Structure formats: C-alpha cells, structure tokens
C-alpha cells in the first residue's frame, strides 16, 4: 500500500493505492496517522480510488486507525470505494461505523462542516 498526502485545509486526505493487506502496511499506516495527529490533523479522509482489495488484516488496520483518531477527538471518512471493497464493508457491517462518500470532496466537506458546527 502506498500513501499520498493531500491537505484540504484542516482535513488531510490520504490517497491510498495498492492492496491493503495488513502486515507491514499496518505499522506504516498507523505511523502515518500518528504523525498526522502530531501535526494537528485529526480529521482524515481515506481516498480508496487506487485500492482494488482489502483483506481481513486490512480491515483491522482501518478499525485501529479509526479508534486512534477518535481518541484524539478526530474522525475518519472513506471515499472512492470500488464495489469489491464496499462489499467487504457491508459484510462486516463496517458501513455503519465508517462514513462512506463517493468523492473525497464530499468526505472532506462533511468533516469541515462538523468542525465549523463545533466552533
């Protein structure tokens, strides 16, 4: 899995590419999330347009990141899911936990609206 940062104001969009399989991806991804928190980004959009597949370890990676962000008062949204990956979220019922959007712009707008309503 590769990660590319794309800041959108107070929200960070992470463009992911490649299969998300856990293993070394787990530590790399969690290190990235922790680094973003230290930099002040607690609201993150995961853009999955470049992700063809997520296995059960990859699902665990997402859940772990979700909880890290939540502990720091942040949120994580997901966008750009291919039908194979979206079906995994439905089978695991995680579509009820993660906010899922079609585009990163919609996902980022949702996070920004929440920030503005809190302020």
PDB file as gemmi writes it, atoms N, CA and C in Angstrom:
CRYST1    1.000    1.000    1.000  90.00  90.00  90.00 P 1                      
ATOM      1  N   UNK A   1       0.841  -1.173   0.000  1.00  0.00           N  
ATOM      2  CA  UNK A   1       0.000   0.000   0.000  1.00  0.00           C  
ATOM      3  C   UNK A   1       0.888   1.237   0.000  1.00  0.00           C  
ATOM      4  N   UNK A   2       0.501   2.214  -0.823  1.00  0.00           N  
ATOM      5  CA  UNK A   2       1.187   3.493  -0.859  1.00  0.00           C  
ATOM      6  C   UNK A   2       0.233   4.562  -0.346  1.00  0.00           C  
ATOM      7  N   UNK A   3       0.811   5.581   0.298  1.00  0.00           N  
ATOM      8  CA  UNK A   3       0.022   6.667   0.885  1.00  0.00           C  
ATOM      9  C   UNK A   3       0.547   7.994   0.359  1.00  0.00           C  
ATOM     10  N   UNK A   4      -0.373   8.820  -0.137  1.00  0.00           N  
ATOM     11  CA  UNK A   4      -0.014  10.155  -0.598  1.00  0.00           C  
ATOM     12  C   UNK A   4      -0.888  11.163   0.133  1.00  0.00           C  
ATOM     13  N   UNK A   5      -0.263  12.172   0.731  1.00  0.00           N  
ATOM     14  CA  UNK A   5      -0.987  13.219   1.462  1.00  0.00           C  
ATOM     15  C   UNK A   5      -1.527  14.279   0.510  1.00  0.00           C  
ATOM     16  N   UNK A   6      -2.734  14.749   0.808  1.00  0.00           N  
ATOM     17  CA  UNK A   6      -3.344  15.841   0.037  1.00  0.00           C  
ATOM     18  C   UNK A   6      -4.135  16.710   1.015  1.00  0.00           C  
ATOM     19  N   UNK A   7      -3.483  17.716   1.640  1.00  0.00           N  
ATOM     20  CA  UNK A   7      -4.167  18.551   2.627  1.00  0.00           C  
ATOM     21  C   UNK A   7      -5.316  19.344   2.004  1.00  0.00           C  
ATOM     22  N   UNK A   8      -6.419  19.423   2.744  1.00  0.00           N  
ATOM     23  CA  UNK A   8      -7.594  20.203   2.362  1.00  0.00           C  
ATOM     24  C   UNK A   8      -7.975  21.064   3.561  1.00  0.00           C  
ATOM     25  N   UNK A   9      -7.252  22.129   3.780  1.00  0.00           N  
ATOM     26  CA  UNK A   9      -7.481  22.959   4.956  1.00  0.00           C  
ATOM     27  C   UNK A   9      -7.116  22.198   6.220  1.00  0.00           C  
ATOM     28  N   UNK A  10      -8.064  22.085   7.152  1.00  0.00           N  
ATOM     29  CA  UNK A  10      -7.812  21.375   8.414  1.00  0.00           C  
ATOM     30  C   UNK A  10      -7.998  19.868   8.292  1.00  0.00           C  
ATOM     31  N   UNK A  11      -8.384  19.414   7.105  1.00  0.00           N  
ATOM     32  CA  UNK A  11      -8.611  17.987   6.865  1.00  0.00           C  
ATOM     33  C   UNK A  11      -7.485  17.454   5.986  1.00  0.00           C  
ATOM     34  N   UNK A  12      -7.002  16.263   6.306  1.00  0.00           N  
ATOM     35  CA  UNK A  12      -5.984  15.623   5.480  1.00  0.00           C  
ATOM     36  C   UNK A  12      -6.636  14.486   4.693  1.00  0.00           C  
ATOM     37  N   UNK A  13      -6.449  14.523   3.388  1.00  0.00           N  
ATOM     38  CA  UNK A  13      -6.893  13.427   2.526  1.00  0.00           C  
ATOM     39  C   UNK A  13      -5.676  12.535   2.294  1.00  0.00           C  
ATOM     40  N   UNK A  14      -5.844  11.260   2.577  1.00  0.00           N  
ATOM     41  CA  UNK A  14      -4.799  10.287   2.292  1.00  0.00           C  
ATOM     42  C   UNK A  14      -5.245   9.469   1.089  1.00  0.00           C  
ATOM     43  N   UNK A  15      -4.522   9.621  -0.015  1.00  0.00           N  
ATOM     44  CA  UNK A  15      -4.817   8.850  -1.210  1.00  0.00           C  
ATOM     45  C   UNK A  15      -4.067   7.535  -1.097  1.00  0.00           C  
ATOM     46  N   UNK A  16      -4.821   6.454  -1.002  1.00  0.00           N  
ATOM     47  CA  UNK A  16      -4.238   5.127  -0.839  1.00  0.00           C  
ATOM     48  C   UNK A  16      -4.214   4.418  -2.183  1.00  0.00           C  
ATOM     49  N   UNK A  17      -3.184   3.619  -2.399  1.00  0.00           N  
ATOM     50  CA  UNK A  17      -3.124   2.814  -3.611  1.00  0.00           C  
ATOM     51  C   UNK A  17      -2.493   1.466  -3.295  1.00  0.00           C  
ATOM     52  N   UNK A  18      -2.931   0.464  -4.045  1.00  0.00           N  
ATOM     53  CA  UNK A  18      -2.462  -0.900  -3.826  1.00  0.00           C  
ATOM     54  C   UNK A  18      -3.387  -1.646  -2.884  1.00  0.00           C  
ATOM     55  N   UNK A  19      -3.117  -2.936  -2.733  1.00  0.00           N  
ATOM     56  CA  UNK A  19      -3.920  -3.767  -1.838  1.00  0.00           C  
ATOM     57  C   UNK A  19      -3.596  -3.421  -0.392  1.00  0.00           C  
ATOM     58  N   UNK A  20      -4.615  -3.454   0.456  1.00  0.00           N  
ATOM     59  CA  UNK A  20      -4.426  -3.216   1.889  1.00  0.00           C  
ATOM     60  C   UNK A  20      -4.542  -4.569   2.569  1.00  0.00           C  
ATOM     61  N   UNK A  21      -3.407  -5.084   3.004  1.00  0.00           N  
ATOM     62  CA  UNK A  21      -3.333  -6.461   3.471  1.00  0.00           C  
ATOM     63  C   UNK A  21      -2.837  -6.620   4.905  1.00  0.00           C  
ATOM     64  N   UNK A  22      -2.604  -5.537   5.606  1.00  0.00           N  
ATOM     65  CA  UNK A  22      -2.060  -5.674   6.955  1.00  0.00           C  
ATOM     66  C   UNK A  22      -0.558  -5.869   6.888  1.00  0.00           C  
ATOM     67  N   UNK A  23       0.001  -6.653   7.798  1.00  0.00           N  
ATOM     68  CA  UNK A  23       1.444  -6.896   7.811  1.00  0.00           C  
ATOM     69  C   UNK A  23       2.210  -5.596   7.950  1.00  0.00           C  
ATOM     70  N   UNK A  24       3.204  -5.357   7.064  1.00  0.00           N  
ATOM     71  CA  UNK A  24       3.984  -4.121   7.134  1.00  0.00           C  
ATOM     72  C   UNK A  24       3.121  -2.870   6.909  1.00  0.00           C  
ATOM     73  N   UNK A  25       2.027  -3.018   6.150  1.00  0.00           N  
ATOM     74  CA  UNK A  25       1.123  -1.888   5.925  1.00  0.00           C  
ATOM     75  C   UNK A  25       0.556  -1.369   7.237  1.00  0.00           C  
ATOM     76  N   UNK A  26       0.307  -2.275   8.177  1.00  0.00           N  
ATOM     77  CA  UNK A  26      -0.296  -1.902   9.455  1.00  0.00           C  
ATOM     78  C   UNK A  26       0.566  -0.876  10.171  1.00  0.00           C  
ATOM     79  N   UNK A  27       1.829  -1.183  10.347  1.00  0.00           N  
ATOM     80  CA  UNK A  27       2.716  -0.281  11.078  1.00  0.00           C  
ATOM     81  C   UNK A  27       2.937   1.021  10.314  1.00  0.00           C  
ATOM     82  N   UNK A  28       3.121   0.936   8.992  1.00  0.00           N  
ATOM     83  CA  UNK A  28       3.327   2.143   8.191  1.00  0.00           C  
ATOM     84  C   UNK A  28       2.118   3.071   8.261  1.00  0.00           C  
ATOM     85  N   UNK A  29       0.927   2.501   8.147  1.00  0.00           N  
ATOM     86  CA  UNK A  29      -0.283   3.301   8.150  1.00  0.00           C  
ATOM     87  C   UNK A  29      -0.520   3.937   9.517  1.00  0.00           C  
ATOM     88  N   UNK A  30      -0.340   3.168  10.567  1.00  0.00           N  
ATOM     89  CA  UNK A  30      -0.558   3.710  11.912  1.00  0.00           C  
ATOM     90  C   UNK A  30       0.488   4.762  12.259  1.00  0.00           C  
ATOM     91  N   UNK A  31       1.711   4.592  11.781  1.00  0.00           N  
ATOM     92  CA  UNK A  31       2.739   5.621  11.977  1.00  0.00           C  
ATOM     93  C   UNK A  31       2.353   6.906  11.258  1.00  0.00           C  
ATOM     94  N   UNK A  32       1.791   6.766  10.062  1.00  0.00           N  
ATOM     95  CA  UNK A  32       1.333   7.937   9.299  1.00  0.00           C  
ATOM     96  C   UNK A  32       0.210   8.661  10.045  1.00  0.00           C  
ATOM     97  N   UNK A  33      -0.750   7.914  10.567  1.00  0.00           N  
ATOM     98  CA  UNK A  33      -1.868   8.510  11.299  1.00  0.00           C  
ATOM     99  C   UNK A  33      -1.360   9.224  12.551  1.00  0.00           C  
ATOM    100  N   UNK A  34      -0.470   8.593  13.277  1.00  0.00           N  
ATOM    101  CA  UNK A  34       0.079   9.214  14.488  1.00  0.00           C  
ATOM    102  C   UNK A  34       0.875  10.478  14.151  1.00  0.00           C  
ATOM    103  N   UNK A  35       1.617  10.458  13.041  1.00  0.00           N  
ATOM    104  CA  UNK A  35       2.368  11.644  12.613  1.00  0.00           C  
ATOM    105  C   UNK A  35       1.408  12.782  12.260  1.00  0.00           C  
ATOM    106  N   UNK A  36       0.309  12.449  11.594  1.00  0.00           N  
ATOM    107  CA  UNK A  36      -0.681  13.472  11.244  1.00  0.00           C  
ATOM    108  C   UNK A  36      -1.294  14.104  12.496  1.00  0.00           C  
ATOM    109  N   UNK A  37      -1.564  13.283  13.493  1.00  0.00           N  
ATOM    110  CA  UNK A  37      -2.118  13.802  14.748  1.00  0.00           C  
ATOM    111  C   UNK A  37      -1.135  14.786  15.390  1.00  0.00           C  
ATOM    112  N   UNK A  38       0.141  14.427  15.403  1.00  0.00           N  
ATOM    113  CA  UNK A  38       1.161  15.321  15.969  1.00  0.00           C  
ATOM    114  C   UNK A  38       1.234  16.630  15.199  1.00  0.00           C  
ATOM    115  N   UNK A  39       0.924  16.572  13.890  1.00  0.00           N  
ATOM    116  CA  UNK A  39       0.944  17.771  13.046  1.00  0.00           C  
ATOM    117  C   UNK A  39      -0.361  18.565  13.155  1.00  0.00           C  
ATOM    118  N   UNK A  40      -1.319  18.046  13.920  1.00  0.00           N  
ATOM    119  CA  UNK A  40      -2.566  18.769  14.128  1.00  0.00           C  
ATOM    120  C   UNK A  40      -3.732  18.308  13.272  1.00  0.00           C  
ATOM    121  N   UNK A  41      -3.532  17.279  12.476  1.00  0.00           N  
ATOM    122  CA  UNK A  41      -4.619  16.740  11.650  1.00  0.00           C  
ATOM    123  C   UNK A  41      -5.280  15.571  12.380  1.00  0.00           C  
ATOM    124  N   UNK A  42      -6.519  15.770  12.826  1.00  0.00           N  
ATOM    125  CA  UNK A  42      -7.247  14.684  13.474  1.00  0.00           C  
ATOM    126  C   UNK A  42      -8.449  14.233  12.655  1.00  0.00           C  
ATOM    127  N   UNK A  43      -8.778  14.984  11.605  1.00  0.00           N  
ATOM    128  CA  UNK A  43      -9.850  14.595  10.693  1.00  0.00           C  
ATOM    129  C   UNK A  43      -9.219  14.164   9.380  1.00  0.00           C  
ATOM    130  N   UNK A  44      -9.456  12.913   9.013  1.00  0.00           N  
ATOM    131  CA  UNK A  44      -8.778  12.324   7.866  1.00  0.00           C  
ATOM    132  C   UNK A  44      -9.782  11.673   6.924  1.00  0.00           C  
ATOM    133  N   UNK A  45      -9.576  11.901   5.633  1.00  0.00           N  
ATOM    134  CA  UNK A  45     -10.334  11.226   4.585  1.00  0.00           C  
ATOM    135  C   UNK A  45      -9.409  10.177   3.972  1.00  0.00           C  
ATOM    136  N   UNK A  46      -9.893   8.945   3.875  1.00  0.00           N  
ATOM    137  CA  UNK A  46      -9.154   7.906   3.176  1.00  0.00           C  
ATOM    138  C   UNK A  46      -9.754   7.756   1.786  1.00  0.00           C  
ATOM    139  N   UNK A  47      -8.981   8.113   0.775  1.00  0.00           N  
ATOM    140  CA  UNK A  47      -9.433   8.010  -0.607  1.00  0.00           C  
ATOM    141  C   UNK A  47      -8.984   6.648  -1.161  1.00  0.00           C  
ATOM    142  N   UNK A  48      -9.942   5.786  -1.421  1.00  0.00           N  
ATOM    143  CA  UNK A  48      -9.684   4.415  -1.832  1.00  0.00           C  
ATOM    144  C   UNK A  48      -9.722   4.201  -3.347  1.00  0.00           C  
ATOM    145  N   UNK A  49      -9.692   5.267  -4.138  1.00  0.00           N  
ATOM    146  CA  UNK A  49      -9.832   5.075  -5.583  1.00  0.00           C  
ATOM    147  C   UNK A  49      -8.749   4.177  -6.174  1.00  0.00           C  
ATOM    148  N   UNK A  50      -7.590   4.119  -5.541  1.00  0.00           N  
ATOM    149  CA  UNK A  50      -6.500   3.280  -6.035  1.00  0.00           C  
ATOM    150  C   UNK A  50      -6.371   1.951  -5.315  1.00  0.00           C  
ATOM    151  N   UNK A  51      -7.389   1.562  -4.544  1.00  0.00           N  
ATOM    152  CA  UNK A  51      -7.328   0.328  -3.748  1.00  0.00           C  
ATOM    153  C   UNK A  51      -8.258  -0.724  -4.353  1.00  0.00           C  
ATOM    154  N   UNK A  52      -7.692  -1.793  -4.911  1.00  0.00           N  
ATOM    155  CA  UNK A  52      -8.530  -2.833  -5.510  1.00  0.00           C  
ATOM    156  C   UNK A  52      -9.045  -3.873  -4.516  1.00  0.00           C  
ATOM    157  N   UNK A  53      -8.366  -3.999  -3.354  1.00  0.00           N  
ATOM    158  CA  UNK A  53      -8.710  -5.082  -2.449  1.00  0.00           C  
ATOM    159  C   UNK A  53      -8.275  -4.781  -1.033  1.00  0.00           C  
ATOM    160  N   UNK A  54      -9.072  -5.226  -0.067  1.00  0.00           N  
ATOM    161  CA  UNK A  54      -8.747  -5.149   1.354  1.00  0.00           C  
ATOM    162  C   UNK A  54      -9.058  -6.515   1.955  1.00  0.00           C  
ATOM    163  N   UNK A  55      -8.094  -7.106   2.660  1.00  0.00           N  
ATOM    164  CA  UNK A  55      -8.379  -8.377   3.335  1.00  0.00           C  
ATOM    165  C   UNK A  55      -8.726  -8.118   4.800  1.00  0.00           C  
ATOM    166  N   UNK A  56      -8.912  -9.176   5.565  1.00  0.00           N  
ATOM    167  CA  UNK A  56      -9.338  -9.021   6.963  1.00  0.00           C  
ATOM    168  C   UNK A  56      -8.298  -8.271   7.796  1.00  0.00           C  
ATOM    169  N   UNK A  57      -7.025  -8.470   7.509  1.00  0.00           N  
ATOM    170  CA  UNK A  57      -5.994  -7.708   8.222  1.00  0.00           C  
ATOM    171  C   UNK A  57      -6.073  -6.232   7.868  1.00  0.00           C  
ATOM    172  N   UNK A  58      -6.383  -5.946   6.618  1.00  0.00           N  
ATOM    173  CA  UNK A  58      -6.560  -4.563   6.189  1.00  0.00           C  
ATOM    174  C   UNK A  58      -7.743  -3.911   6.875  1.00  0.00           C  
ATOM    175  N   UNK A  59      -8.815  -4.672   7.076  1.00  0.00           N  
ATOM    176  CA  UNK A  59      -9.981  -4.162   7.811  1.00  0.00           C  
ATOM    177  C   UNK A  59      -9.567  -3.818   9.240  1.00  0.00           C  
ATOM    178  N   UNK A  60      -8.767  -4.667   9.853  1.00  0.00           N  
ATOM    179  CA  UNK A  60      -8.262  -4.397  11.200  1.00  0.00           C  
ATOM    180  C   UNK A  60      -7.415  -3.136  11.248  1.00  0.00           C  
ATOM    181  N   UNK A  61      -6.643  -2.891  10.205  1.00  0.00           N  
ATOM    182  CA  UNK A  61      -5.833  -1.691  10.092  1.00  0.00           C  
ATOM    183  C   UNK A  61      -6.731  -0.448  10.107  1.00  0.00           C  
ATOM    184  N   UNK A  62      -7.841  -0.494   9.373  1.00  0.00           N  
ATOM    185  CA  UNK A  62      -8.777   0.633   9.323  1.00  0.00           C  
ATOM    186  C   UNK A  62      -9.447   0.870  10.672  1.00  0.00           C  
ATOM    187  N   UNK A  63      -9.859  -0.211  11.311  1.00  0.00           N  
ATOM    188  CA  UNK A  63     -10.513  -0.091  12.621  1.00  0.00           C  
ATOM    189  C   UNK A  63      -9.559   0.515  13.644  1.00  0.00           C  
ATOM    190  N   UNK A  64      -8.317   0.065  13.631  1.00  0.00           N  
ATOM    191  CA  UNK A  64      -7.319   0.612  14.548  1.00  0.00           C  
ATOM    192  C   UNK A  64      -7.111   2.104  14.344  1.00  0.00           C  
ATOM    193  N   UNK A  65      -7.004   2.538  13.084  1.00  0.00           N  
ATOM    194  CA  UNK A  65      -6.821   3.966  12.784  1.00  0.00           C  
ATOM    195  C   UNK A  65      -8.038   4.770  13.218  1.00  0.00           C  
ATOM    196  N   UNK A  66      -9.215   4.215  13.000  1.00  0.00           N  
ATOM    197  CA  UNK A  66     -10.462   4.869  13.409  1.00  0.00           C  
ATOM    198  C   UNK A  66     -10.445   5.154  14.913  1.00  0.00           C  
ATOM    199  N   UNK A  67     -10.038   4.172  15.693  1.00  0.00           N  
ATOM    200  CA  UNK A  67     -10.009   4.332  17.154  1.00  0.00           C  
ATOM    201  C   UNK A  67      -8.921   5.305  17.604  1.00  0.00           C  
ATOM    202  N   UNK A  68      -7.778   5.301  16.950  1.00  0.00           N  
ATOM    203  CA  UNK A  68      -6.711   6.255  17.284  1.00  0.00           C  
ATOM    204  C   UNK A  68      -7.221   7.681  17.092  1.00  0.00           C  
ATOM    205  N   UNK A  69      -7.849   7.931  15.938  1.00  0.00           N  
ATOM    206  CA  UNK A  69      -8.359   9.268  15.646  1.00  0.00           C  
ATOM    207  C   UNK A  69      -9.472   9.666  16.611  1.00  0.00           C  
ATOM    208  N   UNK A  70     -10.345   8.732  16.900  1.00  0.00           N  
ATOM    209  CA  UNK A  70     -11.463   9.004  17.806  1.00  0.00           C  
ATOM    210  C   UNK A  70     -10.952   9.407  19.193  1.00  0.00           C  
ATOM    211  N   UNK A  71      -9.914   8.729  19.689  1.00  0.00           N  
ATOM    212  CA  UNK A  71      -9.325   9.066  20.993  1.00  0.00           C  
ATOM    213  C   UNK A  71      -8.779  10.491  21.017  1.00  0.00           C  
ATOM    214  N   UNK A  72      -8.408  11.010  19.860  1.00  0.00           N  
ATOM    215  CA  UNK A  72      -7.850  12.363  19.769  1.00  0.00           C  
ATOM    216  C   UNK A  72      -8.890  13.379  19.310  1.00  0.00           C  
ATOM    217  N   UNK A  73     -10.166  12.999  19.382  1.00  0.00           N  
ATOM    218  CA  UNK A  73     -11.242  13.912  19.028  1.00  0.00           C  
ATOM    219  C   UNK A  73     -11.453  14.085  17.538  1.00  0.00           C  
ATOM    220  N   UNK A  74     -10.901  13.176  16.754  1.00  0.00           N  
ATOM    221  CA  UNK A  74     -10.997  13.284  15.304  1.00  0.00           C  
ATOM    222  C   UNK A  74     -11.964  12.288  14.692  1.00  0.00           C  
ATOM    223  N   UNK A  75     -12.058  12.379  13.384  1.00  0.00           N  
ATOM    224  CA  UNK A  75     -12.938  11.483  12.618  1.00  0.00           C  
ATOM    225  C   UNK A  75     -12.218  11.008  11.366  1.00  0.00           C  
ATOM    226  N   UNK A  76     -12.685   9.902  10.851  1.00  0.00           N  
ATOM    227  CA  UNK A  76     -12.140   9.337   9.626  1.00  0.00           C  
ATOM    228  C   UNK A  76     -13.307   9.009   8.707  1.00  0.00           C  
ATOM    229  N   UNK A  77     -13.240   9.506   7.477  1.00  0.00           N  
ATOM    230  CA  UNK A  77     -14.236   9.158   6.472  1.00  0.00           C  
ATOM    231  C   UNK A  77     -13.529   8.419   5.340  1.00  0.00           C  
ATOM    232  N   UNK A  78     -14.313   7.716   4.556  1.00  0.00           N  
ATOM    233  CA  UNK A  78     -13.771   6.915   3.461  1.00  0.00           C  
ATOM    234  C   UNK A  78     -14.507   7.295   2.182  1.00  0.00           C  
ATOM    235  N   UNK A  79     -13.774   7.334   1.066  1.00  0.00           N  
ATOM    236  CA  UNK A  79     -14.409   7.629  -0.220  1.00  0.00           C  
ATOM    237  C   UNK A  79     -13.748   6.818  -1.329  1.00  0.00           C  
ATOM    238  N   UNK A  80     -14.419   6.829  -2.474  1.00  0.00           N  
ATOM    239  CA  UNK A  80     -13.855   6.214  -3.669  1.00  0.00           C  
ATOM    240  C   UNK A  80     -13.738   4.699  -3.635  1.00  0.00           C  
ATOM    241  N   UNK A  81     -14.643   4.052  -2.923  1.00  0.00           N  
ATOM    242  CA  UNK A  81     -14.559   2.589  -2.782  1.00  0.00           C  
ATOM    243  C   UNK A  81     -15.005   1.865  -4.053  1.00  0.00           C  
ATOM    244  N   UNK A  82     -14.218   0.902  -4.462  1.00  0.00           N  
ATOM    245  CA  UNK A  82     -14.614   0.013  -5.540  1.00  0.00           C  
ATOM    246  C   UNK A  82     -15.640  -0.980  -4.980  1.00  0.00           C  
ATOM    247  N   UNK A  83     -16.451  -1.554  -5.843  1.00  0.00           N  
ATOM    248  CA  UNK A  83     -17.539  -2.422  -5.378  1.00  0.00           C  
ATOM    249  C   UNK A  83     -17.031  -3.596  -4.551  1.00  0.00           C  
ATOM    250  N   UNK A  84     -15.865  -4.169  -4.889  1.00  0.00           N  
ATOM    251  CA  UNK A  84     -15.315  -5.292  -4.108  1.00  0.00           C  
ATOM    252  C   UNK A  84     -15.024  -4.874  -2.671  1.00  0.00           C  
ATOM    253  N   UNK A  85     -14.444  -3.697  -2.522  1.00  0.00           N  
ATOM    254  CA  UNK A  85     -14.076  -3.216  -1.187  1.00  0.00           C  
ATOM    255  C   UNK A  85     -15.330  -2.791  -0.422  1.00  0.00           C  
ATOM    256  N   UNK A  86     -16.258  -2.135  -1.107  1.00  0.00           N  
ATOM    257  CA  UNK A  86     -17.502  -1.729  -0.466  1.00  0.00           C  
ATOM    258  C   UNK A  86     -18.273  -2.940   0.044  1.00  0.00           C  
ATOM    259  N   UNK A  87     -18.254  -4.020  -0.713  1.00  0.00           N  
ATOM    260  CA  UNK A  87     -18.961  -5.226  -0.269  1.00  0.00           C  
ATOM    261  C   UNK A  87     -18.356  -5.784   1.016  1.00  0.00           C  
ATOM    262  N   UNK A  88     -17.054  -5.633   1.193  1.00  0.00           N  
ATOM    263  CA  UNK A  88     -16.401  -6.080   2.432  1.00  0.00           C  
ATOM    264  C   UNK A  88     -16.918  -5.262   3.611  1.00  0.00           C  
ATOM    265  N   UNK A  89     -17.088  -3.959   3.410  1.00  0.00           N  
ATOM    266  CA  UNK A  89     -17.622  -3.123   4.487  1.00  0.00           C  
ATOM    267  C   UNK A  89     -19.054  -3.513   4.829  1.00  0.00           C  
ATOM    268  N   UNK A  90     -19.831  -3.906   3.834  1.00  0.00           N  
ATOM    269  CA  UNK A  90     -21.204  -4.339   4.105  1.00  0.00           C  
ATOM    270  C   UNK A  90     -21.232  -5.686   4.820  1.00  0.00           C  
ATOM    271  N   UNK A  91     -20.422  -6.622   4.389  1.00  0.00           N  
ATOM    272  CA  UNK A  91     -20.391  -7.948   5.015  1.00  0.00           C  
ATOM    273  C   UNK A  91     -19.969  -7.854   6.476  1.00  0.00           C  
ATOM    274  N   UNK A  92     -19.019  -6.961   6.752  1.00  0.00           N  
ATOM    275  CA  UNK A  92     -18.520  -6.803   8.123  1.00  0.00           C  
ATOM    276  C   UNK A  92     -19.342  -5.800   8.938  1.00  0.00           C  
ATOM    277  N   UNK A  93     -20.347  -5.194   8.310  1.00  0.00           N  
ATOM    278  CA  UNK A  93     -21.204  -4.180   8.931  1.00  0.00           C  
ATOM    279  C   UNK A  93     -20.455  -2.887   9.267  1.00  0.00           C  
ATOM    280  N   UNK A  94     -19.272  -2.715   8.706  1.00  0.00           N  
ATOM    281  CA  UNK A  94     -18.493  -1.512   8.986  1.00  0.00           C  
ATOM    282  C   UNK A  94     -19.021  -0.289   8.243  1.00  0.00           C  
ATOM    283  N   UNK A  95     -19.910  -0.484   7.290  1.00  0.00           N  
ATOM    284  CA  UNK A  95     -20.532   0.668   6.631  1.00  0.00           C  
ATOM    285  C   UNK A  95     -21.382   1.457   7.639  1.00  0.00           C  
ATOM    286  N   UNK A  96     -21.687   0.823   8.778  1.00  0.00           N  
ATOM    287  CA  UNK A  96     -22.432   1.507   9.845  1.00  0.00           C  
ATOM    288  C   UNK A  96     -21.504   2.296  10.770  1.00  0.00           C  
ATOM    289  N   UNK A  97     -20.225   1.984  10.724  1.00  0.00           N  
ATOM    290  CA  UNK A  97     -19.236   2.656  11.568  1.00  0.00           C  
ATOM    291  C   UNK A  97     -18.564   3.789  10.792  1.00  0.00           C  
ATOM    292  N   UNK A  98     -18.087   3.477   9.599  1.00  0.00           N  
ATOM    293  CA  UNK A  98     -17.384   4.461   8.777  1.00  0.00           C  
ATOM    294  C   UNK A  98     -18.370   5.268   7.946  1.00  0.00           C  
ATOM    295  N   UNK A  99     -18.118   6.559   7.843  1.00  0.00           N  
ATOM    296  CA  UNK A  99     -18.884   7.398   6.932  1.00  0.00           C  
ATOM    297  C   UNK A  99     -18.278   7.191   5.547  1.00  0.00           C  
ATOM    298  N   UNK A 100     -19.114   6.786   4.588  1.00  0.00           N  
ATOM    299  CA  UNK A 100     -18.638   6.472   3.241  1.00  0.00           C  
ATOM    300  C   UNK A 100     -19.237   7.473   2.249  1.00  0.00           C  
ATOM    301  N   UNK A 101     -18.374   8.036   1.411  1.00  0.00           N  
ATOM    302  CA  UNK A 101     -18.775   9.017   0.402  1.00  0.00           C  
ATOM    303  C   UNK A 101     -18.246   8.586  -0.961  1.00  0.00           C  
ATOM    304  N   UNK A 102     -18.846   9.148  -2.006  1.00  0.00           N  
ATOM    305  CA  UNK A 102     -18.392   8.835  -3.362  1.00  0.00           C  
ATOM    306  C   UNK A 102     -17.060   9.511  -3.677  1.00  0.00           C  
ATOM    307  N   UNK A 103     -16.914  10.787  -3.296  1.00  0.00           N  
ATOM    308  CA  UNK A 103     -15.711  11.546  -3.644  1.00  0.00           C  
ATOM    309  C   UNK A 103     -15.020  12.095  -2.397  1.00  0.00           C  
ATOM    310  N   UNK A 104     -13.752  12.422  -2.561  1.00  0.00           N  
ATOM    311  CA  UNK A 104     -13.012  12.988  -1.430  1.00  0.00           C  
ATOM    312  C   UNK A 104     -13.525  14.380  -1.095  1.00  0.00           C  
ATOM    313  N   UNK A 105     -14.033  15.096  -2.086  1.00  0.00           N  
ATOM    314  CA  UNK A 105     -14.566  16.438  -1.816  1.00  0.00           C  
ATOM    315  C   UNK A 105     -15.785  16.356  -0.898  1.00  0.00           C  
ATOM    316  N   UNK A 106     -16.668  15.390  -1.129  1.00  0.00           N  
ATOM    317  CA  UNK A 106     -17.840  15.203  -0.261  1.00  0.00           C  
ATOM    318  C   UNK A 106     -17.409  14.790   1.137  1.00  0.00           C  
ATOM    319  N   UNK A 107     -16.435  13.883   1.209  1.00  0.00           N  
ATOM    320  CA  UNK A 107     -15.959  13.398   2.504  1.00  0.00           C  
ATOM    321  C   UNK A 107     -15.290  14.519   3.295  1.00  0.00           C  
ATOM    322  N   UNK A 108     -14.454  15.313   2.633  1.00  0.00           N  
ATOM    323  CA  UNK A 108     -13.774  16.425   3.308  1.00  0.00           C  
ATOM    324  C   UNK A 108     -14.784  17.485   3.741  1.00  0.00           C  
ATOM    325  N   UNK A 109     -15.772  17.768   2.896  1.00  0.00           N  
ATOM    326  CA  UNK A 109     -16.798  18.758   3.245  1.00  0.00           C  
ATOM    327  C   UNK A 109     -17.558  18.340   4.490  1.00  0.00           C  
ATOM    328  N   UNK A 110     -17.839  17.050   4.621  1.00  0.00           N  
ATOM    329  CA  UNK A 110     -18.534  16.540   5.803  1.00  0.00           C  
ATOM    330  C   UNK A 110     -17.719  16.807   7.072  1.00  0.00           C  
ATOM    331  N   UNK A 111     -16.426  16.558   7.003  1.00  0.00           N  
ATOM    332  CA  UNK A 111     -15.562  16.790   8.159  1.00  0.00           C  
ATOM    333  C   UNK A 111     -15.449  18.275   8.474  1.00  0.00           C  
ATOM    334  N   UNK A 112     -15.336  19.106   7.448  1.00  0.00           N  
ATOM    335  CA  UNK A 112     -15.224  20.554   7.651  1.00  0.00           C  
ATOM    336  C   UNK A 112     -16.507  21.132   8.232  1.00  0.00           C  
ATOM    337  N   UNK A 113     -17.655  20.643   7.763  1.00  0.00           N  
ATOM    338  CA  UNK A 113     -18.934  21.107   8.309  1.00  0.00           C  
ATOM    339  C   UNK A 113     -19.027  20.799   9.789  1.00  0.00           C  
ATOM    340  N   UNK A 114     -18.586  19.624  10.184  1.00  0.00           N  
ATOM    341  CA  UNK A 114     -18.628  19.245  11.594  1.00  0.00           C  
ATOM    342  C   UNK A 114     -17.729  20.164  12.413  1.00  0.00           C  
ATOM    343  N   UNK A 115     -16.537  20.459  11.905  1.00  0.00           N  
ATOM    344  CA  UNK A 115     -15.614  21.348  12.614  1.00  0.00           C  
ATOM    345  C   UNK A 115     -16.229  22.727  12.802  1.00  0.00           C  
ATOM    346  N   UNK A 116     -16.892  23.234  11.760  1.00  0.00           N  
ATOM    347  CA  UNK A 116     -17.486  24.567  11.828  1.00  0.00           C  
ATOM    348  C   UNK A 116     -18.683  24.589  12.772  1.00  0.00           C  
ATOM    349  N   UNK A 117     -19.428  23.504  12.844  1.00  0.00           N  
ATOM    350  CA  UNK A 117     -20.595  23.482  13.747  1.00  0.00           C  
ATOM    351  C   UNK A 117     -20.172  23.382  15.210  1.00  0.00           C  
ATOM    352  N   UNK A 118     -18.993  22.844  15.470  1.00  0.00           N  
ATOM    353  CA  UNK A 118     -18.475  22.732  16.831  1.00  0.00           C  
ATOM    354  C   UNK A 118     -17.911  24.074  17.302  1.00  0.00           C  
ATOM    355  N   UNK A 119     -17.284  24.803  16.363  1.00  0.00           N  
ATOM    356  CA  UNK A 119     -16.601  26.065  16.712  1.00  0.00           C  
ATOM    357  C   UNK A 119     -17.533  27.158  17.134  1.00  0.00           C  
TER     358      UNK A 119                                                      
END                                                                             
